[in-house]
Amino acid sequence: MTTGAQRTVPEGRARSLFGAGHPPFSFIKEVIMELTDVLTAISTVGFPIVFCLIMFWYLREESANHKTEMLDLKNVIAENNTILASLKQLIEDRLGGND
């Protein structure tokens, strides 16, 4: 009985599986290199993408808050205009008419 370490792949068999000049299982090294490239791309490009998504969410929330604030401000200005109009009318009545 032979163990896995003692078994060898015949040279012709290795060439037919992996192409000429490639040792057996060299594709594993290539896959690991590609995986490393992908992880490097994620680490260099992933942070800006995540940060952009966070900024998008933040700006969306700020826009909604700003809209609410502007509606409140609009209502306050409308109330102030009403009060100023009644104050103007009161002053005109007290001073005795339109001059």
Contacts in CASP RR format, 6 or more apart in sequence:
PFRMAT RR
TARGET T0000
AUTHOR 0000-0000-0000
METHOD contacts of the structure
MODEL  1
MTTGAQRTVPEGRARSLFGAGHPPFSFIKEVIMELTDVLTAISTVGFPIV
FCLIMFWYLREESANHKTEMLDLKNVIAENNTILASLKQLIEDRLGGND
9 24 0 8 1.000
14 22 0 8 1.000
14 23 0 8 1.000
14 24 0 8 1.000
15 21 0 8 1.000
15 22 0 8 1.000
17 24 0 8 1.000
18 24 0 8 1.000
18 25 0 8 1.000
18 26 0 8 1.000
18 27 0 8 1.000
92 98 0 8 1.000
END
